[in-house]
Amino acid sequence: MGLRDYVIRRILLLIPVMFGVVILIFALIQLIPVNARVAVFVASGNPKELKPEVIKSLIHEHGLDQPVWVQFTDWLNQMLHGNFGWSEVHNCQVLPDLINRAPATAEIVIISAPLIIFIGIFLGVISATHRDKSIDHISRILSILGTSLPSFFFGVILSSIFIAQLKWTTSGRLSFVLQGQLLADKAKGLYTSYTGFLLIDTLLNGRFYYFVDALEHLILPSVVLVFIQTAVLVRVTRSSMLESLSKTYIVAARAKGLSNKEVVNKHARKNALIPVVTLSGIIVGGMMTGLIITETIFRFPGLGSWAAQSAQLFDIPVVVAYAMFSAIVFVLANLIVDILYAYLDPRIRLG
C-alpha cells in the first residue's frame, strides 16, 4: 500500500471515530436533567428562576420530550450548522467566542511547540549518544526537574519575579494601556483584525510596538510550557535512542566502518522517533485544546481559561463546544501522527 492510499484510508476512518465522539458527548448531555437542559441551552437562565409552565412549554417547543434518536438528529443538525448555543457567562454566542479565543492559545502553541520538539529531540539524542557523560547527567537532572515541578508552581514563581517584582511585563495578552488603545482604535476603525493573531495583525496594521508588547506577553507562558513539556520528551527520546543503539543492525553498521554520526543520524535516530512522534502529537494536541493552568496564571484570554471559567459557573454550552473542539483537535493530531509513522517506517503501511 502506497503512502497516498494509506492516508486516504486513515482519513476515511476519522468519520466513524468522530461519529462515536459525537454520540458520547450527546449521551453525557442526556445525564443532565431536562429542566436544567432547557434552561441552560434554550432559555439561557437558571432553571429555578423559570416557572414550571414556561419550562414545560420550552421542552415541547424544542423537542426535548421527543424520543432520544429524534433529539439526537436535531442536536446534530444544530452542531453541524455551528449553533452551539448562547453563553450566559460570557453573554455571547458560543461558536464565535471560541473562534475569537482560539488564536490566543494558538500563538502560545506556535511559539512553544517547535521549541519543545526541537530541544526535546536534540537533548534526548545527545544524552543517549553520550551516555553517563556530563551532558547526559545534566540533561537527566533537567528532565527530572521538569517532570516533577508542577506547572502552576513554576508559573507562579515566574509571575512573582518578572511581573510582580521586576515589573518586566504584565499578565494578559497585551499591557493594560495598549489593550485600551487597541479597543479604541478598533472602535474608530483604525485597526483591522484580519486573523485574530495579534502577532500577525499588529504587523499588518503597521503597529510594531503592539507586536513587541504581544511578543513579550507570550514569553513567560511559553517558558513554562517549554520547560515542563520538554522534560518529558527528553526522557522518552533518550530511552528510545538507547534501545535503538543496542539493536543488531546498529552493531552491523558500526562493523561496516560507518562513522558514529552516520550511525546515529541515518539509522538509530529515525527508528527511535516512532514513540517520540506519538508523544509530540499528544503534547501539541493537548496544548491546542487549551492551557488551563498556564492561561489562568498569566490571565491569558485563550481557550483554557475560557473553558475553566465556564465549567466553574456551569456554562454547559461552552463546555460542550470545548469538548467537541478538543475531540476534533486530538483526532486530527492522531491523523498527523499516523501519517508521520508511515513516512518514518514504511512497514506500517503494509499492516
Steps between C-alpha positions, in 0.01 A plus 500: 500500500639839399513801728213671315268200541599471864417868565162468323413195707593678824290803405198279428543335840458842662130502409389216734737627770349850496149355487579295810630811677183691411283218636704493823465875553126483432465208744675702772266792436206268556619448858409864573138533621270621222392807701860611535567428131213710375595786732871498417491415128176669398402769748855589610399524861469325833234225506392617847413843359264363233140417570400132457256584221770693313742208527232256384424720200868531408553124534220435251600786269858377463416131479656392828201277562564312174671158478874500551585432135287797392672724754839376379417578136386853587800559725745371238340723238551801726865406559566458128360849442730643767225571751652409837265725694532815707753551780335666797835546672670675206174649364559399139456220249729208583655423160610858415647531848695175453629622163605834652691335786669220304772725347622602846564138593635424153762774532643340812497158334664627179786649700535220756444181296800532262729578793366206702544254212840628387654530847344175621628294208840673494569453871360147497726393214806673648429346838471149354811528280701633796366258757630553855698807388459851643247607236294189574494571874404865446225405255358238737502742794315764297247244378436379855451859616261569214287190555485542878441877509128586480421747223289717728787530749755587231255747343434672833876529564561661160198726544610620844854573378449655157152650543459585868861584595694608191195645319657364179162415350135462599236230492269466205550515127600868489592762758206684654573827318545343157194281550293813557655671198430193287132497594478873428671459162261218408201716593632782282575267210874565527587135565380196307509150645583289194583165662451535876872434551648808668851429371371500143230767519720754675756474221233517229368818665849647529497502883847368575489605867181295542686205346792535744265527798298195389821302453620594850174370648553164330845441647411394855217259404726350233788457746273306735380271224843445345663413832224263615419327171858474372598304809258219412610494136870483596446192717299317232750590224795390711341165585398437141845592369674272749276215389573569132875523559496152654342336194697253287470710184683783680779258595515388135513862380792573732673181385477624139708800601229766499578806707316563826322797341366286215392223737311742723342725235424251221413187698436535873323834521241433230386176664506658844259774393188278495408541870628858492257586219214352704587706805553815293152464350346460845691802633408732214138381495473545875640853481273599212186399690580753769769566757271525800761542774745716303233728356333540839827595673595758238139612439532415135165517315531166324293184479632356827397787726172530303410136558612501866290805587199361316526161673515664842184701425312207341497657154408174325487628138864613525606171659332303220661716230839465670460122519411484130795722407737291712379181333559645152850618594606164642354307206694720258813470715472120487457518122820701464683260731382201293621666180838571656516137613450383144766741376757401762431126478354379165424160657204660676325559166498124441330421828 
